[in-house]
Amino acid sequence: MDVNVAPGLLLAAAGCAGIYLASPHQRWLAASWPALPARVAGVLLLVAGLVALLQVLQAAAAAFVFVHWLMLLFVIFPYLGALRVSRRESRS
C-alpha cells in the first residue's frame, strides 16, 4: 500500500500561508492580502488538507499529523518573514 501524505501536507501549508498572508502583521509581502477572502481560502485549503490526510491515514494519526503540522507552520512563518526583513535591511 502506497501511503502518500504529501498532498495533504501541501494543501495544509497553502492554507496556513493564506491565513498568514491575510494578517496585517505579516512580513512576506509589502501589503497583506484582503482578510476575508484569504482567510476563507485558507480555511478551505486546511479542510482539504485534512480530508486528504484522512484518506491515507487512520483518523487519530491524521489528526495528530495535521495539528502538529499546523503548529509548526504557524510558528515558522513569522520567523521566515522576520528573516526576510532582516536580510533586506542588512543589504541596505
PDB file as gemmi writes it, atoms N, CA and C in Angstrom:
CRYST1    1.000    1.000    1.000  90.00  90.00  90.00 P 1                      
ATOM      1  N   MET A   1       0.847  -1.184   0.000  1.00  0.00           N  
ATOM      2  CA  MET A   1       0.000   0.000   0.000  1.00  0.00           C  
ATOM      3  C   MET A   1       0.891   1.246   0.000  1.00  0.00           C  
ATOM      4  N   ASP A   2       0.669   2.131  -0.936  1.00  0.00           N  
ATOM      5  CA  ASP A   2       1.442   3.361  -1.061  1.00  0.00           C  
ATOM      6  C   ASP A   2       0.753   4.472  -0.280  1.00  0.00           C  
ATOM      7  N   VAL A   3       1.369   4.895   0.802  1.00  0.00           N  
ATOM      8  CA  VAL A   3       0.804   5.964   1.623  1.00  0.00           C  
ATOM      9  C   VAL A   3       1.554   7.241   1.299  1.00  0.00           C  
ATOM     10  N   ASN A   4       0.861   8.202   0.708  1.00  0.00           N  
ATOM     11  CA  ASN A   4       1.475   9.462   0.320  1.00  0.00           C  
ATOM     12  C   ASN A   4       0.734  10.601   1.009  1.00  0.00           C  
ATOM     13  N   VAL A   5       1.359  11.161   2.033  1.00  0.00           N  
ATOM     14  CA  VAL A   5       0.727  12.234   2.789  1.00  0.00           C  
ATOM     15  C   VAL A   5       1.103  13.614   2.259  1.00  0.00           C  
ATOM     16  N   ALA A   6       1.986  13.665   1.266  1.00  0.00           N  
ATOM     17  CA  ALA A   6       2.464  14.953   0.757  1.00  0.00           C  
ATOM     18  C   ALA A   6       1.344  15.870   0.264  1.00  0.00           C  
ATOM     19  N   PRO A   7       0.348  15.390  -0.489  1.00  0.00           N  
ATOM     20  CA  PRO A   7      -0.717  16.315  -0.920  1.00  0.00           C  
ATOM     21  C   PRO A   7      -1.452  16.957   0.256  1.00  0.00           C  
ATOM     22  N   GLY A   8      -1.724  16.182   1.279  1.00  0.00           N  
ATOM     23  CA  GLY A   8      -2.396  16.740   2.447  1.00  0.00           C  
ATOM     24  C   GLY A   8      -1.549  17.789   3.144  1.00  0.00           C  
ATOM     25  N   LEU A   9      -0.257  17.523   3.265  1.00  0.00           N  
ATOM     26  CA  LEU A   9       0.635  18.482   3.916  1.00  0.00           C  
ATOM     27  C   LEU A   9       0.794  19.747   3.069  1.00  0.00           C  
ATOM     28  N   LEU A  10       0.864  19.589   1.754  1.00  0.00           N  
ATOM     29  CA  LEU A  10       0.991  20.757   0.884  1.00  0.00           C  
ATOM     30  C   LEU A  10      -0.271  21.614   0.899  1.00  0.00           C  
ATOM     31  N   LEU A  11      -1.431  20.967   0.901  1.00  0.00           N  
ATOM     32  CA  LEU A  11      -2.682  21.730   0.988  1.00  0.00           C  
ATOM     33  C   LEU A  11      -2.762  22.490   2.315  1.00  0.00           C  
ATOM     34  N   ALA A  12      -2.382  21.825   3.386  1.00  0.00           N  
ATOM     35  CA  ALA A  12      -2.400  22.480   4.694  1.00  0.00           C  
ATOM     36  C   ALA A  12      -1.393  23.632   4.747  1.00  0.00           C  
ATOM     37  N   ALA A  13      -0.223  23.452   4.134  1.00  0.00           N  
ATOM     38  CA  ALA A  13       0.774  24.529   4.102  1.00  0.00           C  
ATOM     39  C   ALA A  13       0.245  25.724   3.308  1.00  0.00           C  
ATOM     40  N   ALA A  14      -0.426  25.458   2.201  1.00  0.00           N  
ATOM     41  CA  ALA A  14      -1.018  26.550   1.422  1.00  0.00           C  
ATOM     42  C   ALA A  14      -2.099  27.266   2.224  1.00  0.00           C  
ATOM     43  N   GLY A  15      -2.888  26.515   2.978  1.00  0.00           N  
ATOM     44  CA  GLY A  15      -3.909  27.123   3.831  1.00  0.00           C  
ATOM     45  C   GLY A  15      -3.296  27.994   4.916  1.00  0.00           C  
ATOM     46  N   CYS A  16      -2.243  27.502   5.542  1.00  0.00           N  
ATOM     47  CA  CYS A  16      -1.557  28.298   6.567  1.00  0.00           C  
ATOM     48  C   CYS A  16      -0.964  29.570   5.965  1.00  0.00           C  
ATOM     49  N   ALA A  17      -0.397  29.442   4.778  1.00  0.00           N  
ATOM     50  CA  ALA A  17       0.179  30.621   4.116  1.00  0.00           C  
ATOM     51  C   ALA A  17      -0.908  31.641   3.790  1.00  0.00           C  
ATOM     52  N   GLY A  18      -2.050  31.182   3.322  1.00  0.00           N  
ATOM     53  CA  GLY A  18      -3.150  32.103   3.032  1.00  0.00           C  
ATOM     54  C   GLY A  18      -3.621  32.842   4.268  1.00  0.00           C  
ATOM     55  N   ILE A  19      -3.743  32.117   5.367  1.00  0.00           N  
ATOM     56  CA  ILE A  19      -4.167  32.754   6.621  1.00  0.00           C  
ATOM     57  C   ILE A  19      -3.089  33.716   7.113  1.00  0.00           C  
ATOM     58  N   TYR A  20      -1.824  33.313   7.018  1.00  0.00           N  
ATOM     59  CA  TYR A  20      -0.739  34.181   7.467  1.00  0.00           C  
ATOM     60  C   TYR A  20      -0.663  35.451   6.617  1.00  0.00           C  
ATOM     61  N   LEU A  21      -0.812  35.314   5.312  1.00  0.00           N  
ATOM     62  CA  LEU A  21      -0.707  36.479   4.435  1.00  0.00           C  
ATOM     63  C   LEU A  21      -1.888  37.429   4.581  1.00  0.00           C  
ATOM     64  N   ALA A  22      -2.966  36.987   5.202  1.00  0.00           N  
ATOM     65  CA  ALA A  22      -4.103  37.870   5.472  1.00  0.00           C  
ATOM     66  C   ALA A  22      -3.895  38.686   6.742  1.00  0.00           C  
ATOM     67  N   SER A  23      -2.870  38.361   7.509  1.00  0.00           N  
ATOM     68  CA  SER A  23      -2.599  39.074   8.749  1.00  0.00           C  
ATOM     69  C   SER A  23      -2.009  40.450   8.453  1.00  0.00           C  
ATOM     70  N   PRO A  24      -2.445  41.471   9.179  1.00  0.00           N  
ATOM     71  CA  PRO A  24      -1.864  42.805   8.935  1.00  0.00           C  
ATOM     72  C   PRO A  24      -0.399  42.900   9.358  1.00  0.00           C  
ATOM     73  N   HIS A  25       0.080  41.941  10.153  1.00  0.00           N  
ATOM     74  CA  HIS A  25       1.463  41.992  10.629  1.00  0.00           C  
ATOM     75  C   HIS A  25       2.378  41.021   9.891  1.00  0.00           C  
ATOM     76  N   GLN A  26       1.905  40.457   8.783  1.00  0.00           N  
ATOM     77  CA  GLN A  26       2.752  39.537   8.020  1.00  0.00           C  
ATOM     78  C   GLN A  26       3.917  40.311   7.420  1.00  0.00           C  
ATOM     79  N   ARG A  27       5.022  39.617   7.207  1.00  0.00           N  
ATOM     80  CA  ARG A  27       6.220  40.280   6.695  1.00  0.00           C  
ATOM     81  C   ARG A  27       6.743  39.634   5.415  1.00  0.00           C  
ATOM     82  N   TRP A  28       5.901  38.880   4.724  1.00  0.00           N  
ATOM     83  CA  TRP A  28       6.348  38.281   3.471  1.00  0.00           C  
ATOM     84  C   TRP A  28       6.153  39.221   2.303  1.00  0.00           C  
ATOM     85  N   LEU A  29       5.077  39.993   2.341  1.00  0.00           N  
ATOM     86  CA  LEU A  29       4.728  40.882   1.242  1.00  0.00           C  
ATOM     87  C   LEU A  29       4.667  42.320   1.734  1.00  0.00           C  
ATOM     88  N   ALA A  30       4.678  43.262   0.811  1.00  0.00           N  
ATOM     89  CA  ALA A  30       4.600  44.668   1.187  1.00  0.00           C  
ATOM     90  C   ALA A  30       3.250  45.000   1.811  1.00  0.00           C  
ATOM     91  N   ALA A  31       2.190  44.385   1.329  1.00  0.00           N  
ATOM     92  CA  ALA A  31       0.850  44.612   1.879  1.00  0.00           C  
ATOM     93  C   ALA A  31       0.175  43.263   2.080  1.00  0.00           C  
ATOM     94  N   SER A  32      -0.649  43.184   3.101  1.00  0.00           N  
ATOM     95  CA  SER A  32      -1.341  41.925   3.364  1.00  0.00           C  
ATOM     96  C   SER A  32      -2.452  41.709   2.350  1.00  0.00           C  
ATOM     97  N   TRP A  33      -2.828  40.457   2.182  1.00  0.00           N  
ATOM     98  CA  TRP A  33      -3.934  40.114   1.295  1.00  0.00           C  
ATOM     99  C   TRP A  33      -5.240  40.552   1.918  1.00  0.00           C  
ATOM    100  N   PRO A  34      -6.288  40.728   1.123  1.00  0.00           N  
ATOM    101  CA  PRO A  34      -7.609  41.047   1.696  1.00  0.00           C  
ATOM    102  C   PRO A  34      -8.008  39.962   2.704  1.00  0.00           C  
ATOM    103  N   ALA A  35      -8.393  40.384   3.888  1.00  0.00           N  
ATOM    104  CA  ALA A  35      -8.538  39.458   5.012  1.00  0.00           C  
ATOM    105  C   ALA A  35      -9.571  38.367   4.771  1.00  0.00           C  
ATOM    106  N   LEU A  36     -10.782  38.731   4.461  1.00  0.00           N  
ATOM    107  CA  LEU A  36     -11.847  37.726   4.384  1.00  0.00           C  
ATOM    108  C   LEU A  36     -11.615  36.698   3.277  1.00  0.00           C  
ATOM    109  N   PRO A  37     -11.345  37.107   2.039  1.00  0.00           N  
ATOM    110  CA  PRO A  37     -11.132  36.082   1.001  1.00  0.00           C  
ATOM    111  C   PRO A  37      -9.930  35.181   1.292  1.00  0.00           C  
ATOM    112  N   ALA A  38      -8.846  35.756   1.784  1.00  0.00           N  
ATOM    113  CA  ALA A  38      -7.653  34.953   2.050  1.00  0.00           C  
ATOM    114  C   ALA A  38      -7.893  33.978   3.199  1.00  0.00           C  
ATOM    115  N   ARG A  39      -8.595  34.416   4.229  1.00  0.00           N  
ATOM    116  CA  ARG A  39      -8.869  33.520   5.353  1.00  0.00           C  
ATOM    117  C   ARG A  39      -9.837  32.417   4.969  1.00  0.00           C  
ATOM    118  N   VAL A  40     -10.843  32.751   4.192  1.00  0.00           N  
ATOM    119  CA  VAL A  40     -11.794  31.721   3.731  1.00  0.00           C  
ATOM    120  C   VAL A  40     -11.067  30.697   2.861  1.00  0.00           C  
ATOM    121  N   ALA A  41     -10.260  31.169   1.927  1.00  0.00           N  
ATOM    122  CA  ALA A  41      -9.490  30.254   1.086  1.00  0.00           C  
ATOM    123  C   ALA A  41      -8.533  29.414   1.927  1.00  0.00           C  
ATOM    124  N   GLY A  42      -7.910  30.037   2.920  1.00  0.00           N  
ATOM    125  CA  GLY A  42      -7.006  29.307   3.796  1.00  0.00           C  
ATOM    126  C   GLY A  42      -7.710  28.209   4.571  1.00  0.00           C  
ATOM    127  N   VAL A  43      -8.873  28.509   5.107  1.00  0.00           N  
ATOM    128  CA  VAL A  43      -9.624  27.503   5.853  1.00  0.00           C  
ATOM    129  C   VAL A  43     -10.072  26.376   4.930  1.00  0.00           C  
ATOM    130  N   LEU A  44     -10.513  26.710   3.716  1.00  0.00           N  
ATOM    131  CA  LEU A  44     -10.914  25.670   2.774  1.00  0.00           C  
ATOM    132  C   LEU A  44      -9.732  24.775   2.396  1.00  0.00           C  
ATOM    133  N   LEU A  45      -8.563  25.370   2.234  1.00  0.00           N  
ATOM    134  CA  LEU A  45      -7.370  24.570   1.951  1.00  0.00           C  
ATOM    135  C   LEU A  45      -6.993  23.699   3.140  1.00  0.00           C  
ATOM    136  N   LEU A  46      -7.163  24.207   4.355  1.00  0.00           N  
ATOM    137  CA  LEU A  46      -6.898  23.394   5.539  1.00  0.00           C  
ATOM    138  C   LEU A  46      -7.846  22.207   5.615  1.00  0.00           C  
ATOM    139  N   VAL A  47      -9.116  22.437   5.328  1.00  0.00           N  
ATOM    140  CA  VAL A  47     -10.091  21.340   5.330  1.00  0.00           C  
ATOM    141  C   VAL A  47      -9.721  20.312   4.260  1.00  0.00           C  
ATOM    142  N   ALA A  48      -9.348  20.788   3.082  1.00  0.00           N  
ATOM    143  CA  ALA A  48      -8.944  19.869   2.014  1.00  0.00           C  
ATOM    144  C   ALA A  48      -7.708  19.071   2.418  1.00  0.00           C  
ATOM    145  N   GLY A  49      -6.779  19.710   3.102  1.00  0.00           N  
ATOM    146  CA  GLY A  49      -5.590  19.004   3.574  1.00  0.00           C  
ATOM    147  C   GLY A  49      -5.932  17.931   4.590  1.00  0.00           C  
ATOM    148  N   LEU A  50      -6.833  18.249   5.501  1.00  0.00           N  
ATOM    149  CA  LEU A  50      -7.248  17.255   6.488  1.00  0.00           C  
ATOM    150  C   LEU A  50      -7.969  16.090   5.819  1.00  0.00           C  
ATOM    151  N   VAL A  51      -8.827  16.383   4.870  1.00  0.00           N  
ATOM    152  CA  VAL A  51      -9.535  15.318   4.145  1.00  0.00           C  
ATOM    153  C   VAL A  51      -8.531  14.432   3.405  1.00  0.00           C  
ATOM    154  N   ALA A  52      -7.533  15.037   2.787  1.00  0.00           N  
ATOM    155  CA  ALA A  52      -6.510  14.252   2.080  1.00  0.00           C  
ATOM    156  C   ALA A  52      -5.740  13.364   3.049  1.00  0.00           C  
ATOM    157  N   LEU A  53      -5.432  13.884   4.234  1.00  0.00           N  
ATOM    158  CA  LEU A  53      -4.731  13.059   5.223  1.00  0.00           C  
ATOM    159  C   LEU A  53      -5.616  11.930   5.738  1.00  0.00           C  
ATOM    160  N   LEU A  54      -6.892  12.207   5.874  1.00  0.00           N  
ATOM    161  CA  LEU A  54      -7.813  11.168   6.338  1.00  0.00           C  
ATOM    162  C   LEU A  54      -7.956  10.043   5.319  1.00  0.00           C  
ATOM    163  N   GLN A  55      -7.667  10.321   4.054  1.00  0.00           N  
ATOM    164  CA  GLN A  55      -7.751   9.282   3.017  1.00  0.00           C  
ATOM    165  C   GLN A  55      -6.617   8.274   3.121  1.00  0.00           C  
ATOM    166  N   VAL A  56      -5.479   8.693   3.671  1.00  0.00           N  
ATOM    167  CA  VAL A  56      -4.316   7.802   3.683  1.00  0.00           C  
ATOM    168  C   VAL A  56      -3.890   7.371   5.087  1.00  0.00           C  
ATOM    169  N   LEU A  57      -4.415   8.008   6.107  1.00  0.00           N  
ATOM    170  CA  LEU A  57      -4.053   7.670   7.480  1.00  0.00           C  
ATOM    171  C   LEU A  57      -5.304   7.373   8.294  1.00  0.00           C  
ATOM    172  N   GLN A  58      -5.124   6.680   9.397  1.00  0.00           N  
ATOM    173  CA  GLN A  58      -6.231   6.495  10.323  1.00  0.00           C  
ATOM    174  C   GLN A  58      -6.584   7.852  10.922  1.00  0.00           C  
ATOM    175  N   ALA A  59      -7.801   7.983  11.434  1.00  0.00           N  
ATOM    176  CA  ALA A  59      -8.304   9.281  11.896  1.00  0.00           C  
ATOM    177  C   ALA A  59      -7.410   9.891  12.972  1.00  0.00           C  
ATOM    178  N   ALA A  60      -7.013   9.117  13.962  1.00  0.00           N  
ATOM    179  CA  ALA A  60      -6.180   9.657  15.043  1.00  0.00           C  
ATOM    180  C   ALA A  60      -4.820  10.105  14.509  1.00  0.00           C  
ATOM    181  N   ALA A  61      -4.227   9.311  13.638  1.00  0.00           N  
ATOM    182  CA  ALA A  61      -2.923   9.668  13.074  1.00  0.00           C  
ATOM    183  C   ALA A  61      -3.048  10.904  12.178  1.00  0.00           C  
ATOM    184  N   ALA A  62      -4.110  10.956  11.392  1.00  0.00           N  
ATOM    185  CA  ALA A  62      -4.307  12.118  10.517  1.00  0.00           C  
ATOM    186  C   ALA A  62      -4.486  13.386  11.339  1.00  0.00           C  
ATOM    187  N   ALA A  63      -5.270  13.320  12.390  1.00  0.00           N  
ATOM    188  CA  ALA A  63      -5.472  14.494  13.250  1.00  0.00           C  
ATOM    189  C   ALA A  63      -4.168  14.904  13.923  1.00  0.00           C  
ATOM    190  N   PHE A  64      -3.404  13.943  14.394  1.00  0.00           N  
ATOM    191  CA  PHE A  64      -2.126  14.229  15.048  1.00  0.00           C  
ATOM    192  C   PHE A  64      -1.165  14.911  14.082  1.00  0.00           C  
ATOM    193  N   VAL A  65      -1.002  14.339  12.899  1.00  0.00           N  
ATOM    194  CA  VAL A  65      -0.098  14.911  11.894  1.00  0.00           C  
ATOM    195  C   VAL A  65      -0.568  16.306  11.497  1.00  0.00           C  
ATOM    196  N   PHE A  66      -1.861  16.453  11.262  1.00  0.00           N  
ATOM    197  CA  PHE A  66      -2.428  17.726  10.816  1.00  0.00           C  
ATOM    198  C   PHE A  66      -2.197  18.830  11.856  1.00  0.00           C  
ATOM    199  N   VAL A  67      -2.529  18.564  13.100  1.00  0.00           N  
ATOM    200  CA  VAL A  67      -2.398  19.583  14.147  1.00  0.00           C  
ATOM    201  C   VAL A  67      -0.935  19.949  14.381  1.00  0.00           C  
ATOM    202  N   HIS A  68      -0.062  18.964  14.388  1.00  0.00           N  
ATOM    203  CA  HIS A  68       1.344  19.279  14.599  1.00  0.00           C  
ATOM    204  C   HIS A  68       1.947  20.023  13.406  1.00  0.00           C  
ATOM    205  N   TRP A  69       1.510  19.704  12.218  1.00  0.00           N  
ATOM    206  CA  TRP A  69       1.960  20.427  11.027  1.00  0.00           C  
ATOM    207  C   TRP A  69       1.528  21.889  11.093  1.00  0.00           C  
ATOM    208  N   LEU A  70       0.263  22.125  11.507  1.00  0.00           N  
ATOM    209  CA  LEU A  70      -0.222  23.497  11.635  1.00  0.00           C  
ATOM    210  C   LEU A  70       0.566  24.260  12.686  1.00  0.00           C  
ATOM    211  N   MET A  71       0.820  23.626  13.826  1.00  0.00           N  
ATOM    212  CA  MET A  71       1.595  24.300  14.874  1.00  0.00           C  
ATOM    213  C   MET A  71       2.979  24.674  14.365  1.00  0.00           C  
ATOM    214  N   LEU A  72       3.623  23.763  13.666  1.00  0.00           N  
ATOM    215  CA  LEU A  72       4.959  24.036  13.139  1.00  0.00           C  
ATOM    216  C   LEU A  72       4.928  25.201  12.154  1.00  0.00           C  
ATOM    217  N   LEU A  73       3.998  25.177  11.218  1.00  0.00           N  
ATOM    218  CA  LEU A  73       3.955  26.222  10.197  1.00  0.00           C  
ATOM    219  C   LEU A  73       3.585  27.580  10.769  1.00  0.00           C  
ATOM    220  N   PHE A  74       2.600  27.624  11.667  1.00  0.00           N  
ATOM    221  CA  PHE A  74       2.190  28.915  12.222  1.00  0.00           C  
ATOM    222  C   PHE A  74       3.262  29.506  13.142  1.00  0.00           C  
ATOM    223  N   VAL A  75       4.204  28.693  13.606  1.00  0.00           N  
ATOM    224  CA  VAL A  75       5.335  29.224  14.369  1.00  0.00           C  
ATOM    225  C   VAL A  75       6.454  29.652  13.427  1.00  0.00           C  
ATOM    226  N   ILE A  76       6.708  28.871  12.386  1.00  0.00           N  
ATOM    227  CA  ILE A  76       7.831  29.155  11.485  1.00  0.00           C  
ATOM    228  C   ILE A  76       7.569  30.343  10.566  1.00  0.00           C  
ATOM    229  N   PHE A  77       6.340  30.511  10.075  1.00  0.00           N  
ATOM    230  CA  PHE A  77       6.066  31.561   9.085  1.00  0.00           C  
ATOM    231  C   PHE A  77       6.455  32.962   9.572  1.00  0.00           C  
ATOM    232  N   PRO A  78       6.127  33.376  10.783  1.00  0.00           N  
ATOM    233  CA  PRO A  78       6.572  34.717  11.212  1.00  0.00           C  
ATOM    234  C   PRO A  78       8.095  34.844  11.274  1.00  0.00           C  
ATOM    235  N   TYR A  79       8.789  33.768  11.657  1.00  0.00           N  
ATOM    236  CA  TYR A  79      10.243  33.821  11.703  1.00  0.00           C  
ATOM    237  C   TYR A  79      10.837  33.919  10.299  1.00  0.00           C  
ATOM    238  N   LEU A  80      10.228  33.253   9.335  1.00  0.00           N  
ATOM    239  CA  LEU A  80      10.688  33.389   7.956  1.00  0.00           C  
ATOM    240  C   LEU A  80      10.499  34.819   7.455  1.00  0.00           C  
ATOM    241  N   GLY A  81       9.398  35.436   7.832  1.00  0.00           N  
ATOM    242  CA  GLY A  81       9.176  36.830   7.470  1.00  0.00           C  
ATOM    243  C   GLY A  81      10.183  37.750   8.119  1.00  0.00           C  
ATOM    244  N   ALA A  82      10.476  37.524   9.379  1.00  0.00           N  
ATOM    245  CA  ALA A  82      11.470  38.346  10.080  1.00  0.00           C  
ATOM    246  C   ALA A  82      12.855  38.150   9.475  1.00  0.00           C  
ATOM    247  N   LEU A  83      13.185  36.929   9.091  1.00  0.00           N  
ATOM    248  CA  LEU A  83      14.469  36.661   8.446  1.00  0.00           C  
ATOM    249  C   LEU A  83      14.563  37.401   7.115  1.00  0.00           C  
ATOM    250  N   ARG A  84      13.485  37.393   6.366  1.00  0.00           N  
ATOM    251  CA  ARG A  84      13.459  38.096   5.083  1.00  0.00           C  
ATOM    252  C   ARG A  84      13.670  39.596   5.283  1.00  0.00           C  
ATOM    253  N   VAL A  85      12.997  40.178   6.265  1.00  0.00           N  
ATOM    254  CA  VAL A  85      13.128  41.610   6.528  1.00  0.00           C  
ATOM    255  C   VAL A  85      14.542  41.937   7.006  1.00  0.00           C  
ATOM    256  N   SER A  86      15.107  41.112   7.885  1.00  0.00           N  
ATOM    257  CA  SER A  86      16.449  41.401   8.392  1.00  0.00           C  
ATOM    258  C   SER A  86      17.496  41.292   7.289  1.00  0.00           C  
ATOM    259  N   ARG A  87      17.326  40.346   6.385  1.00  0.00           N  
ATOM    260  CA  ARG A  87      18.269  40.246   5.261  1.00  0.00           C  
ATOM    261  C   ARG A  87      18.140  41.431   4.321  1.00  0.00           C  
ATOM    262  N   ARG A  88      16.910  41.884   4.097  1.00  0.00           N  
ATOM    263  CA  ARG A  88      16.690  43.038   3.226  1.00  0.00           C  
ATOM    264  C   ARG A  88      17.299  44.282   3.855  1.00  0.00           C  
ATOM    265  N   GLU A  89      17.156  44.445   5.173  1.00  0.00           N  
ATOM    266  CA  GLU A  89      17.703  45.631   5.844  1.00  0.00           C  
ATOM    267  C   GLU A  89      19.220  45.589   5.915  1.00  0.00           C  
ATOM    268  N   SER A  90      19.803  44.392   6.039  1.00  0.00           N  
ATOM    269  CA  SER A  90      21.254  44.306   6.119  1.00  0.00           C  
ATOM    270  C   SER A  90      21.912  44.619   4.773  1.00  0.00           C  
ATOM    271  N   ARG A  91      21.177  44.437   3.677  1.00  0.00           N  
ATOM    272  CA  ARG A  91      21.715  44.776   2.351  1.00  0.00           C  
ATOM    273  C   ARG A  91      21.681  46.275   2.097  1.00  0.00           C  
ATOM    274  N   SER A  92      20.824  46.975   2.804  1.00  0.00           N  
ATOM    275  CA  SER A  92      20.691  48.422   2.580  1.00  0.00           C  
ATOM    276  C   SER A  92      21.781  49.204   3.263  1.00  0.00           C  
TER     277      SER A  92                                                      
END                                                                             
